[in-house]
Amino acid sequence: MALERAWHAIVPPRDKGLTWTHFSAGIALVKKVVLLVGFLGSVAINGDAASVVLKPIADTTLFSLQPGNNDGKGATLVVGGINKSPAACRPLVRFDLGTNLPPGAVITNVSLKLNVTKEKGASGPIQTGFHRLQQDWIEGAKNNPAGGSAAGNNEATWTSRKKGTANWSAPGGTGDFATTPSATIALDNTGAYTVASSAALIADVQSWQSDPATNFGWILVAQQEASQGSARRLAARETTSQAMTLTIGYTVPPPPPIRPVVALRRNDQGVFELSFPAQSGVRYAVQRRSQFDANPWIEAVTLTAATDGPLIHQAPGGDDAEFFRVLVQPEQP
């Protein structure tokens, strides 16, 4: 959010040849000349909108039937229930925001795309939730489509988030992810699916943007995971053309305008001159009134800086005191 700011200057009755400049906020008294520079409120200015599409940096599946196995390099992820008991399978997925989002980005939209590559077709759709993970895990390097292979050290399994180093609070990651899903989607036949943006998904990504150390990704949990034959296979990140993607829409607020040093001068002809260093693309409105706290402000001129450099406004003077202020606001897109 950018700020609208105003600087006030009290200009005294005519005093031929008198020149003065004020360089900081506050009140200065020089030869009975009072100059006041102040600060006014703020208004919101929309920044430029942009988006980025990311692929996972890590994904794997936790298998309840093979609780010590890892499938970190497998071509597919499995969600739901396989044809044996215990049936439940839960994928993990993490995206690296890293330098893909600029500092200060405000997240406005978050959606995911995924591809179902295999389904049994008899169980009907499965409601699959994306739950925010609260503990770190390591993808692992095993590759076996039939439930993975025996995990090595520091590989994720149904019982361990890092085998030999750290277990899940409970098997399957239970206790280490948010109980309420950030988004839910019904997965049915093979094909592409889009997980629509939600306030919770936006909050997840905004939080990871603000504190990357808490970015552990999501775990996918199907409501029907205990039902044998309900499983769906999803394309993993190793399947480049069909891998899951995360689309993030965001805005970047423009930086607030720099507070200018306002110089004031009354020349030999009694004309008031206001000058200040201006920023390119910023609009400045010079306003005046005859009493500081009574009469309405009258806009004298609006100036738009084409380049960085000084802006000068001249206003006819009178015998009475005049009050000026400069409103500063970024140029609207």
Secondary structure, DSSP 8 states (H G I E B T S, - for coil): ----EEEEEEE-S--TT-EEE--SSEEEEETTEEEEE----------EEEEEEE--SEEEEEESSSTTEE-TT-SEEEEEE-SSSS-EEEEEEE---GGGS-TT-EEEEEEEEEEEEEE-SSS--EEEEEEEB-S---------TTT-EE--TT---SSEEETTTEE-SSGGGTTSB-SS-SEEEEE-SSEEEEE---HHHHHHHHHHHH-GGG---EEEEETTTTSTT--EEEE-TTSGGG--EEEEEEEE----------EEEE-TTSEEEEEEEE-TTEEEEEEEESSSSSS--EEEEEEE-SSSEEEEEEEE--SS-EEEEEEEEE---
